Amino acid sequence: MAAPKHENVKQQILDAAITLFQERHDVSLAEIAKEANVSKGTLFYHYRSKAEIYLDIGERYWGRLSDDLLAWVDNREKDTSLPRLVRYTFIRGAFDESGQLRLRLLVESISGEEESEIRERLNEQYSHFKNILKSRILERAPGADGEQLAWLLLTLVDGLMVQSTMQNEGMDVNAFIEWMAKNFSKLI
C-alpha cells in the first residue's frame, strides 16, 4: 500500500506516538499506527523504527525550544539580561511537558538498538542549541567562556528536568533556578 500523500501524516504519527509514550513506556509501532489512524505500511513508509520516531520528537522539541529562545532574546522590548537568560533557559528546559519523552530519548541514545544514530543526532541537537546559548551569553558577557557556560547551562537543564520529572521533594527546583539566575554571572 502506497503512503498517503497527505503532508501531515508524519505529524499525525508523531502526535500519536507522543500521546502513547506519555501514557506508558512499552509501545509498539503497531499501536502507534493504530493511534495515528494509519496503516502499519504507512507508518513504516515514514519511520523504520521507534528510534526514528524518538529522534523526530527530540528534533521537534529542540527546534521549538531554540525558536522560542531566539524570539525571546531578540525581543528588544524585554529584559534579556544574563540572569534572565539563565532563568528563561532553566524554566523552559526543566518544566517543559516533554520531560518524560526527553528522558526516554536520552536512555535510547545510550542503550537502544540503534543507539549510535540516536546519539549522533541528539549530540547534533545539543551542539546546535549550545551554539545559540553561547552566542547569546557572549552578547551579554563579552570575553566570557561562552562555550563552557553554554554547556554548563545545558547540563544543568537536563539535571533539573530529571529532578522535576522525578518530582524529587528533596530539591526545590524553583529555588535552585532563582539562585543560579542570581549567581550565574559570578562564574564568568
N, C-alpha and C positions, 0 to 999 in steps of 0.2 A: 504494500500500500504506500503510495507516494505521500510525502509530508504535505500538510495543508499549506496553502500559500499565504495564509493569514500571518501578518508580521508580528502579531502579539503572542504567538504560540510559545516562544521561549519565555516571555514574561509570565504567561499563564502557568507554565511548568514551574518556574521559579517561585511564584506566589504559592502554588500548591505545596511545593517542597518546603518552603519556609513554614507554612501552617503546620504541616506534619512534623517537621523537625522540632518545632516548639512544643508539640504535644508529647513526643516520645523519641527515644534515641534510635531504635532499630526500625528503619523504614525502608521498604523495598522500592525498587524502580517501578514495579507494577502498581504499588499503592500510590506512588506519585502520579503515574499516568492516570489512574482512576480518579484521584482528587482533582487533577487538572482537566479532566473530561477529554482526554486524548487517548488514542490507541498507544499500545506499547511501541509499535513501529514508529509512530510519530515522535514519541519521547526519544527512542534510540536514534532517530534521524538527527535530533538536536543535541543529545547527550549520550555518550557511550557508557558513562558510569556516574555513580553518585559523586565521585571525586570532582568531575567536571561541573556538576551542579553546585557543590560546595565552593568551587573556585568562582563561579559566576556570582554566587551570593556574596562572597568576600569582595569581589571587584565592585559589585553594586554598593556595598557598604562603604568601602574606601572612597569610591567615586563621589558618593553623596556627601561623605564627611569632608573630603577635600574641597568640593564645590561650596559647601556651606561655610567652611573656614575661610576660603578666599573671598566669598561675598561679605563675610563679617569683617575681616581685616581690611578690605579695600573700601569699606563704607566710611567715608570721611566724616560723617555725622556722628560716628560712635567713638567712644574712648576705647582704643585698641592698644593701649599701653602694654608693656611686657607683663605686668601682673594680671591684667585682664585677658591677655592672650593665653597665659598659662591656665587660668581658671576656666576659660572657654574650652580649651583643649581637653582638660581633665573631665569637666562635666559632660561634654559630648561623648567622650570615649568611655567613661565609667558607667554612665547611666543610659546609654543607647539601648533600645529594645532588642537589638541584635546580639546582646551579650552571650546567650547560650549558643547561638549559631557561630559566633566568633570563636568561642571555646572549642566547639566541635571542629571547626576549620583548623585551629592550631593543633588539636590532637591528631587530626587526619594528616597534617603536614609532617608529623613526627612518626606516626605508626600506621598509616593507611597503606593499602595495597599499592597505591600509586603515589606514595609519599614524596618521591623526588620531584615529580611535576608540580604537585601541590606546593611543596616547599619553595621551589623556584619561583612560581608565580606569586606566592604570598610574600616572599622576600622582595620581589619587584614592587609589589604594592606598598610594602613598608618603606622601601627606598624612595619611592615617589612621594609619599606623604612626609617622610623625613626631610626631603629637599624643600617642600613647601614650608614646613616649620622652620628649617634652617634659614631660609631667605627672610622669613618674617621676623625671626629673632634678630638677625643681623641688621635689619632695617631699624629695629628698636634699640639695639645694643651693638653699635659698630665696634669691631675689634674683639668681640666675644668669640668663644669657640662654638660657633653655631652648630657645627656638626655633632659634637658630643652633647650639647644641650638639647638638640632635637632628639637624639637617640635616648637621652635621659627621659624626656617627656613621653616618648612612645613606650618605653619600658614601664614607666610608672602608670601610664594609661592602661596598659594590659593588666598590671597588677591590681589596679583599682577596679577594673572591670571584673576580675576574678573575685575579689573580695565582695563587691556589690552583688554579683550573681550568686555567690555562696551565702549571701545575707549574713555575713560574719558580724555578729553583735559585738565582738571584741574590738572592732575597728570602726571608728567614726569617719567614714569616707568623706563626708562633707567637711568635717573639721580639718582633715588632712589636706583637702583641696584648698581650703582657705589659708592654711599655714604655708603650703607650697607657693600659692599665688603671692603671698606677702613676702616670702623669703627667697624666691627663685633668683631675684636679681643679685643676691649676695653670693650666688655661685659663680657669677661672672667675673 
